[in-house]
Amino acid sequence: MYDITIVGSGFSGIFLAYTLLQSESKLKILIIEKGKKFIDRICPIETGMSEKCVHCTICNKAQGFGGMGRSEGKFNYTNDFGGKLGEKIGNENVIDIMEEIDKILCLFGGDKVKLYSTSNEELNRRAKESNCSILSTKVRHLGTTLSYEIISKMYLYLKSKINIQFDADIISINKNNCVFNLNSKEKVFYSKVVVLATGISGGDKFLDYCKYFNIEPCRRRIDLGVRVEMNEYELETILKKSFETKISWKDNEIEATTYCMNPKGKVIKKYQEGLVMADGQNCLETDNPSCNFNFSILIPKYFYNCNQAKEYATSIIKSINKGKGRIIIQRFEDLIKNRVTTKEQLIKNSIHPTLESEGGNLYNEIPRIYINGALKIIETIEKLTDKKICKDTLLYGIDAKFYEPEITTNEHFETKEEGLYVLGDCSGTTYSLAQAAASGVYLGRYFLKK
Ligand SMILES: Cc1cc2nc3c(=O)[nH]c(=O)nc-3n(C[C@H](O)[C@H](O)[C@H](O)COP(=O)(O)OP(=O)(O)OC[C@H]3O[C@@H](n4cnc5c(N)ncnc54)[C@H](O)[C@@H]3O)c2cc1C
């Protein structure tokens, strides 16, 4: 029997386990992960074995040791975005814990890249005049290679001290005589305390666990929007001091925010939940950077029924994909004139698309709100730079960000079922590496105090 079992080895689970190990306590800890060890996480697309997603039963890109943290590892140390952990445990507390996380990352080699800040006073002042806001953060951007190195070292550290069970998908959880039984196909694990840290890949099983313990999921968020590809030099005036920025525009109808800016990056396909979306690749991740700049403009929508949320996003994306991974692309001028961008226009366009996509008209493909949001952000960029953006700017449809439903817990992430905790992205409270990791450190400290 274990004292604490952590289901999921993403950054929330990893940092919880790491924190628990920093004491003399003799707690018996288990991590259960449905995916594989870090070195065994091989995605057929990444190795060039397949051009398309082959829908593996366990997605090695998203699941396995490191979870979704097997990305380019951009740690944003902020309360401005990336989750609502500050609302739960206090903004100052979050920032203190994030400093600790950065120290831990550096212990494992994170100090090979510099910490930088995106804060820009002049831009903040101008943003206020344009009725928008600039969200700022300190950033430790590891990049894929360093991120992989750190996750591998953390794995070696944890595995030398605690039990980690891979390839174990927890199908159901029940409780007998104050002991949780975690049932996988092959085995039952027994534990006094269970921490669910299943990220956004827990899916229906996560909802089933909640149902069993009568835990009602609250609202669920889905972000959709377009990815923009433009000339990098057009943003020089607003980016020269901060490398990147996050612009947010809000009125009674729309809340639009820029995500994931990639100077000299490329637009790439993102495969998730059987859907294909337009994502961005940072220039650090490619041998031949582009001359373009890409980012997404996303708009959140909230649903009180989990299935409705999924159906809404899936129906929009599937109708674009048309079963063949289709992504739509449109020139900015054509969007304004509500006309189709043709193949011929794309060939002679001054901004060359870095992702081969089908020319079309976004008005025929995505709900109007996502176009209006994109236009508001573009208008804001024009105000901030004092220049019109190039008519050859490209807009790709569609990018999406999925969230788990918000789960009601106390301030220590404990659900109404005593001893059952939800942590990181599956709590619906965090949506980023730094906040997921911070939730893990926070809960670890609480357990040790308890
Ligand atoms: C493409 C992409 C890129 C991103 N890039 C960044 C970035 O650069 N910076 C940033 O701040 N955020 C980024 N994010 C968000 C960030 O990755 C997540 O917020 C963070 O990883 C969440 O951590 P987590 O521990 O809560 O969950 P995850 O990292 O999702 O880990 C959950 C783990 O639980 C396991 N699991 C699920 N169900 C079960 C089960 N039933 N039994 C056993 N194990 C189970 C999964 O296999 C997985 O390994 C990105 C997200 C995506 C989709």
PDBQT file of the ligand as one rigid body, heavy atoms in Angstrom, charges set to zero:
ROOT
HETATM    1  C1  LIG A 501       1.423  21.381 -28.252  1.00  0.00    +0.000 C 
HETATM    2  C2  LIG A 501       1.516  21.990 -26.885  1.00  0.00    +0.000 A 
HETATM    3  C3  LIG A 501       2.620  22.789 -26.566  1.00  0.00    +0.000 A 
HETATM    4  C4  LIG A 501       2.714  23.399 -25.319  1.00  0.00    +0.000 A 
HETATM    5  N1  LIG A 501       3.785  24.195 -25.044  1.00  0.00    +0.000 NA
HETATM    6  C5  LIG A 501       3.838  24.835 -23.867  1.00  0.00    +0.000 A 
HETATM    7  C6  LIG A 501       4.945  25.692 -23.541  1.00  0.00    +0.000 A 
HETATM    8  O1  LIG A 501       5.917  25.819 -24.296  1.00  0.00    +0.000 OA
HETATM    9  N2  LIG A 501       4.887  26.379 -22.359  1.00  0.00    +0.000 N 
HETATM   10  C7  LIG A 501       3.852  26.241 -21.477  1.00  0.00    +0.000 A 
HETATM   11  O2  LIG A 501       3.866  26.883 -20.421  1.00  0.00    +0.000 OA
HETATM   12  N3  LIG A 501       2.835  25.402 -21.732  1.00  0.00    +0.000 NA
HETATM   13  C8  LIG A 501       2.797  24.697 -22.890  1.00  0.00    +0.000 A 
HETATM   14  N4  LIG A 501       1.753  23.844 -23.135  1.00  0.00    +0.000 N 
HETATM   15  C9  LIG A 501       0.823  23.525 -22.024  1.00  0.00    +0.000 C 
HETATM   16  C10 LIG A 501       1.563  22.600 -21.019  1.00  0.00    +0.000 C 
HETATM   17  O3  LIG A 501       2.227  21.591 -21.747  1.00  0.00    +0.000 OA
HETATM   18  C11 LIG A 501       0.618  21.991 -19.992  1.00  0.00    +0.000 C 
HETATM   19  O4  LIG A 501      -0.063  23.045 -19.343  1.00  0.00    +0.000 OA
HETATM   20  C12 LIG A 501       1.362  21.149 -18.934  1.00  0.00    +0.000 C 
HETATM   21  O5  LIG A 501       2.216  20.213 -19.535  1.00  0.00    +0.000 OA
HETATM   22  C13 LIG A 501       0.367  20.442 -18.029  1.00  0.00    +0.000 C 
HETATM   23  O6  LIG A 501       1.040  19.596 -17.126  1.00  0.00    +0.000 OA
HETATM   24  P1  LIG A 501       0.226  18.475 -16.348  1.00  0.00    +0.000 P 
HETATM   25  O7  LIG A 501       1.196  17.784 -15.454  1.00  0.00    +0.000 OA
HETATM   26  O8  LIG A 501      -0.972  19.051 -15.696  1.00  0.00    +0.000 OA
HETATM   27  O9  LIG A 501      -0.335  17.462 -17.441  1.00  0.00    +0.000 OA
HETATM   28  P2  LIG A 501       0.374  16.646 -18.706  1.00  0.00    +0.000 P 
HETATM   29  O10 LIG A 501       1.662  17.268 -18.988  1.00  0.00    +0.000 OA
HETATM   30  O11 LIG A 501      -0.663  16.590 -19.716  1.00  0.00    +0.000 OA
HETATM   31  O12 LIG A 501       0.634  15.216 -18.054  1.00  0.00    +0.000 OA
HETATM   32  C14 LIG A 501      -0.417  14.322 -17.760  1.00  0.00    +0.000 C 
HETATM   33  C15 LIG A 501       0.108  12.886 -17.772  1.00  0.00    +0.000 C 
HETATM   34  O13 LIG A 501      -0.908  12.035 -17.251  1.00  0.00    +0.000 OA
HETATM   35  C16 LIG A 501      -0.913  10.815 -17.974  1.00  0.00    +0.000 C 
HETATM   36  N5  LIG A 501      -2.234  10.191 -17.847  1.00  0.00    +0.000 N 
HETATM   37  C17 LIG A 501      -3.425  10.686 -18.333  1.00  0.00    +0.000 A 
HETATM   38  N6  LIG A 501      -4.420   9.824 -18.041  1.00  0.00    +0.000 NA
HETATM   39  C18 LIG A 501      -3.878   8.772 -17.371  1.00  0.00    +0.000 A 
HETATM   40  C19 LIG A 501      -4.418   7.572 -16.829  1.00  0.00    +0.000 A 
HETATM   41  N7  LIG A 501      -5.714   7.278 -16.918  1.00  0.00    +0.000 N 
HETATM   42  N8  LIG A 501      -3.576   6.702 -16.222  1.00  0.00    +0.000 NA
HETATM   43  C20 LIG A 501      -2.242   6.970 -16.126  1.00  0.00    +0.000 A 
HETATM   44  N9  LIG A 501      -1.670   8.113 -16.633  1.00  0.00    +0.000 NA
HETATM   45  C21 LIG A 501      -2.479   9.000 -17.236  1.00  0.00    +0.000 A 
HETATM   46  C22 LIG A 501      -0.607  11.249 -19.396  1.00  0.00    +0.000 C 
HETATM   47  O14 LIG A 501      -0.087  10.173 -20.142  1.00  0.00    +0.000 OA
HETATM   48  C23 LIG A 501       0.412  12.371 -19.189  1.00  0.00    +0.000 C 
HETATM   49  O15 LIG A 501       1.733  11.913 -19.250  1.00  0.00    +0.000 OA
HETATM   50  C24 LIG A 501       1.669  23.204 -24.361  1.00  0.00    +0.000 A 
HETATM   51  C25 LIG A 501       0.562  22.387 -24.660  1.00  0.00    +0.000 A 
HETATM   52  C26 LIG A 501       0.478  21.789 -25.915  1.00  0.00    +0.000 A 
HETATM   53  C27 LIG A 501      -0.720  20.936 -26.228  1.00  0.00    +0.000 C 
ENDROOT
TORSDOF 0
